[in-house]
Amino acid sequence: RALGDEYAQQVLAVRHKDNARLPTLLGGTLGYALMPSDAAPMFGAAFDTALSPLAWRQVQPAEDQWQWTLYDKQLQQCAQHGLRVIGGPLCQLDAEFLPDWVHASDGSFDMLLRSFRQYVAAVVQRYRGQVHLWHCAARMNRAGELPLDDEERVRLTVCAISSRTSSR
């Protein structure tokens, strides 16, 4: 244990010599609710980064309905407290992420891909300049809630990455 502690101190000393502020992120997740205003300063003191999920289910609860209020307020709180923001994951195939209307749709992959592309483009355009790092996809190696094959999961992942980069 003493050897490990000594090694960690030496490595940190070398890194601090090169950079006064370490180029690492220490973040906490904001989840699906607005942080109480009295908790925001404590969050900002504990972390330098906030993870905002930007979940499709929350942003677009119905095919023709967009709800930005929660995430607008989360990102405003982050800006007020000087926090960097990680947005996403933009693509995740579990029940917590997918809107119910996707399950109820005709089931065609092309419709899913079109709808997903629209969601990613809308999120990236709205929060461009406010999100510092995009988390494009998570858990795509799992089957998830939809009966997608490997190629379809890869295509959704590529869509998340390419939509994010082409919206710059």
C-alpha positions in Angstrom: 0.0 0.0 0.0 2.8 2.4 0.9 4.5 1.8 -2.5 1.2 2.5 -4.3 0.7 5.7 -2.4 4.2 6.9 -3.1 3.9 6.1 -6.8 0.6 8.0 -7.0 2.1 11.1 -5.3 5.1 11.0 -7.7 2.9 10.7 -10.8 0.7 13.5 -9.7 3.7 15.7 -8.9 5.0 15.1 -12.5 1.6 15.9 -14.0 1.2 19.0 -11.9 4.6 20.2 -13.0 3.4 20.1 -16.6 -0.1 21.4 -16.0 -1.2 23.5 -13.1 -4.7 22.2 -13.6 -4.9 18.5 -14.5 -6.6 17.9 -17.9 -9.0 15.4 -16.4 -12.7 15.6 -15.8 -14.4 14.8 -12.5 -18.2 14.6 -13.2 -21.5 13.8 -11.6 -24.7 12.9 -13.4 -27.6 15.3 -13.4 -30.2 12.6 -14.2 -33.7 13.3 -15.2 -34.6 16.0 -12.7 -33.5 19.6 -12.1 -31.0 20.0 -9.3 -32.3 22.0 -6.3 -30.9 25.5 -6.4 -29.2 25.1 -3.0 -27.5 21.9 -4.2 -26.0 23.4 -7.4 -23.2 25.3 -5.6 -22.2 22.1 -3.7 -22.3 20.1 -7.0 -20.1 22.8 -8.6 -17.6 22.6 -5.7 -17.4 18.8 -5.9 -17.2 18.4 -9.7 -15.8 20.3 -12.7 -18.1 18.4 -15.1 -21.8 17.5 -15.3 -23.3 14.6 -17.2 -26.6 15.5 -18.8 -28.3 12.4 -20.3 -30.3 14.2 -23.0 -32.4 11.0 -23.3 -34.6 10.7 -26.3 -37.5 9.6 -24.1 -37.4 12.9 -22.2 -36.7 15.2 -25.2 -39.3 13.7 -27.6 -42.0 11.9 -25.5 -44.3 11.9 -28.6 -43.4 11.8 -32.2 -44.5 15.4 -32.8 -43.7 16.8 -29.3 -40.4 18.2 -28.1 -39.7 19.0 -24.4 -36.5 21.0 -23.8 -37.3 22.7 -20.5 -35.4 20.2 -18.2 -32.2 20.1 -20.2 -32.3 23.9 -20.9 -32.4 24.5 -17.2 -29.8 21.9 -16.4 -27.3 23.5 -18.9 -28.1 26.9 -17.6 -27.2 25.7 -14.0 -24.0 24.2 -15.4 -23.0 27.5 -17.1 -23.8 29.5 -13.9 -21.5 27.3 -11.9 -18.7 27.0 -14.5 -19.2 23.3 -15.2 -18.3 21.6 -18.4 -21.0 19.5 -19.8 -21.0 16.0 -21.2 -24.2 15.3 -23.2 -25.6 11.9 -23.7 -25.4 9.2 -24.5 -27.2 10.2 -27.7 -27.9 6.5 -28.5 -28.8 3.8 -26.1 -31.3 1.0 -26.7 -32.8 0.5 -23.3 -36.3 1.4 -21.8 -34.8 4.4 -19.9 -33.7 6.0 -23.2 -36.2 5.0 -25.9 -39.5 6.9 -26.1 -42.7 4.7 -25.9 -43.8 5.8 -29.4 -40.8 4.1 -30.9 -42.0 0.8 -29.6 -45.6 1.4 -30.9 -44.4 2.4 -34.4 -44.6 0.2 -37.5 -41.3 -1.4 -36.5 -39.4 -0.6 -39.6 -35.8 0.1 -39.1 -35.8 2.9 -41.7 -38.5 4.8 -39.7 -36.5 4.3 -36.5 -33.3 5.6 -38.3 -35.1 8.6 -39.7 -36.6 9.5 -36.3 -33.4 8.9 -34.5 -31.5 11.1 -37.0 -34.0 13.9 -36.4 -33.6 13.6 -32.6 -29.8 13.7 -32.7 -29.8 16.6 -35.2 -32.2 18.6 -33.0 -30.3 17.9 -29.8 -26.9 18.7 -31.2 -28.2 21.9 -32.9 -29.9 23.1 -29.8 -27.0 22.5 -27.4 -24.1 23.3 -29.7 -21.6 25.5 -27.8 -23.2 24.5 -24.4 -22.1 20.8 -24.5 -18.4 20.4 -24.3 -18.2 16.7 -25.0 -20.7 14.4 -26.7 -21.2 10.9 -25.5 -22.5 9.4 -28.8 -23.5 5.8 -27.9 -23.6 3.4 -25.0 -24.4 -0.3 -24.6 -24.7 -0.8 -28.3 -23.3 -4.3 -28.0 -26.5 -5.4 -26.1 -29.7 -6.4 -27.8 -31.7 -3.7 -25.9 -35.4 -3.1 -26.1 -35.7 -3.3 -29.9 -35.2 -6.5 -32.0 -32.2 -5.1 -33.9 -29.5 -7.1 -35.5 -25.8 -6.2 -35.2 -25.7 -4.2 -38.4 -28.7 -2.1 -37.4 -27.1 -1.3 -34.0 -23.9 -0.3 -35.8 -25.9 1.9 -38.2 -27.5 3.7 -35.3 -24.1 4.2 -33.7 -22.7 5.6 -36.9 -25.7 7.9 -37.2 -25.1 9.3 -33.7 -21.5 9.9 -34.5 -21.9 11.3 -38.0 -24.9 13.5 -37.1 -22.9 14.9 -34.3 -19.9 15.7 -36.4 -21.8 17.0 -39.5 -23.8 19.4 -37.3 -20.8 21.5 -36.4 
